[in-house]
Amino acid sequence: MMNRRFWIRILASTAAGAALMGATLAQAADLAPDEMIRQLSDKVLNTLKTDQAIRGGDVSKITSYVDSEVMPNVNFRRMMAAAVGPKWRTATPSQQQQLQDEFKKLLVRTYAGALHQVGDQTISVKPVRMQPADTEVLVRSEILGRGDPIQLDYRLEKTPGQGFGWKIYNINVLGVWMVETYRNQFQQEINTKGVQGLIDSIVARNKANATAPAPVPAR
C-alpha cells in the first residue's frame, strides 16, 4: 500500500519531485506559478502511469527524462548551494560540478527505485497568493489517492531572461523541506571529511546503487 514514507522518499529525494514535466519553454514562461505546477503535475503523473520503462525503473530512460524535462524547470545549482551550505563557496568549480553531477545520479537512482509504485494518485494545486512584483512564491498542493492527502509544496523564483518564468528551488513533503533535509545530512560529512569527502561519499553510494538489483514493477 502506498504510504507517507514512500512519498517522502520519492518526492523529497528528487530535485524536481514528481511534478515538473512537459511544458514547452514558451508555455512555461507565460504561466503563473500555480498554473505551471498544475499543468506539469498532470503531465508527469500521466507519464508515470503509462510509460512502462520509467515505471519499471529504467535508469537510463529516467536520466534522459530528468535531463530533458525536469532540470530546465529547476534551479539545481541554487538547490545544491543551499544544501551544501557555506562550504559551497569554498569548493572549487570542479568540485561544485562534481557535487551537482553525482547528486543528480543519486536522486535519479532513488527515484527509479520507487516509480513502479505510483498508482492512481492525482494532485490538487491551490491558488497562489502573490503580488505582481513578487519574484519568489510558495505554491501549495496535495497528492490525493489512497489514505490521507499528502502535502507537497514548492518554492519558486522568477528567472527573467533564462527561458522560464519560474524555477523551483525547494520542495516540501509533509512539512519537511528537501534542501534542509539534505543540508543536515551533508553537514555531517563535510564537518568530518570536507567537501571532497562529501563528494567521495556520494560517489560511493552511486557505485553501490549501480550494482543493486533492479526494482520489480508492481503487478
N, C-alpha and C positions, 0 to 999 in steps of 0.2 A: 504493500500500500504506500502511496505517495505520502510523505510526512514532511514536517518542518525542517528536520535535519537535512533531508535531501535537498530542499530548496536553498538552504543556507550554503550547502556545498556547491551546488551547481551555479547559483547566481552570484554569491559573494566571492566566489573564486574565479569568476570570469570577468575580464576587464570591461567588457561591454554588457555582460549579463545576457539574458535571453530576450532582449527587446531592441535590437539595434540593427535590423537588416532592411534592405530592399529599396529605399527611396533613391531616386537619381539626385545628382548634385543640385540641379536646378530646382527640383521639387523641395528638397530639404532646406534650401536657402530661403524659400518663400514661406515655410511653415512656422507657425507659433510653436514653442517648445512642447506644449502638451499634445498638440496635434501630431507633431513629429514622432513623439514616443508612441502615441496611439497607433499610427499607421505602421510603424516599424515593428511594434509588438505583434500586431495581427499577422504581418508578413512572416516573422520568424517562427511563430507558433505553427503556422500553416506549413512552413518548410520542415520543421522538426517532425511534424506528423506524417509527412508524405515522402520525404527523402530517406530511403531505406539505408543508403550508405552512411549518411550522417547519424541516423538513429542507431545504426549498428556500431558506431564508434570508429569509423574510418578516419584515422588521424590525418592522413594526407588530404582527404576531402574537407575535413573540418578546418584544417590550417588554411587551405585555399579560400574557404568561405569566410573565415575570420579576416584574412588579409584584404580581400576584395570588398566585403560588405560591412564588416564591423569596424575595423580600425579607422576608416575615414570619418566615422561618427564620434570618435573618442579622442580626447587629448591624452594620449597614453603617456607622453613624456611628463605632463603635469602630474598624472597619477603616480608614476614611478618616483618623481622627485619628492612628492608628499609622503609616499610610503617609506622611502629610504630616510627622509629627514635631513638634518643639517649636513650629514656626511655626503649627501649628493653633490654639494658644491665643491667638495674636496676631491671627488672622484675625477679621474681623467676622462676625456671624451670617449676613449676606447672602453673604459670601464662602464660608463653610462650606457653606451650602446650595447655592451655585453649584458648588462642588467636587463635592459628592455627586451633583447632577443631571447634570453634564457627564461625570463619570467613569462613571456608570452607562450613559450613552449610548455611551461609548467601549467599555465591556465588552460591551454588547449587540451592537454592530456587529461587534466582533471575533468574538464567539460565533456570530453569524449567518453569518459567512464560512466557518465550519468545520463547522457542524452537518451539512451534507449528506454528510460523510464518515463519519458514525457508522454502524457496521455491526452485527456480531453479538456485540459485547462484553457481558460480564457483570461484576458487581462482587462481590467477596468481602470481607465486613466481619469483622474479627477481634474477639473478645470484649474489652471494655474492662476495664482494671484500675483500680478506683476504690474509695474508701471512701464510706460513706453520707453523710458530711458534706462531701464534695468539691463545690466549686462551679465548678471548671474541670477539664476532662478532655481527653485525647488519644484520638481514635478512629482506628485504622489500618485501611486497606483496600487492595485491589489490583484493578486492572482486568485482566480475563482475556479473551483473544481471540487475535488474531494476534501472534506473536512472544512475547517475554518478558513476564511480568507487570509492570504499571506501578504504582508506589507512589502512593497517593493518601490522604493523612491529613488529619484535621480537628482543630482546636482549638475546643472549645465551652465556653460559660459557662452556668451556670444562671441563669435570669431569672425568679424568682418574681413573680407579680402582673402579668406582661406578656403573658399568653395562651399562651406556650410554655414548657415546662420547660427546654429547652436551645436556645441560638442559636449559630450558627457565627460565629467572628470571624477565622479564618485557615485557609488551605488549603495543603497541602504536596504538590507534584508532583515525584516523583523526587528528593526531598531538598531541594527549593527552596521556601521559604515565600513565598506570594504577597505578603504585606504587606511583607516585607523587600525583595523584588524591586522593587516599586513605590516604596518609600521611596528606594532608591538612584537610581531614575530621577527622582523628584520633587525630590530634593535638588539635583540639578544645575540644574534650572530655578529653584528657589527661591533658591539661592545667587547666581545671576546676575540674576534678574528679580523676585524676591519672590513672595509668594503670588498677587498679581494676574497676574503674568507666567505662573505655572503655570496659572491658570485660562484665560488667553488662549491658551496653547499647546494645552490640551486642547480648547478651543472650535474652534481652527483645525483640529485633527486630525479632529474630528467633522464639520466642514463638508467637509473633503476626502473623508472616508469616505462622506458622503452622496451625493456625485457619482460615486463609484466604481461600476463595473459590478456588477450583482447576480451572486452566485455561481451556477454551473451545477450542479445536483444530479447526483451520480454515477449512472451507469446500471447 
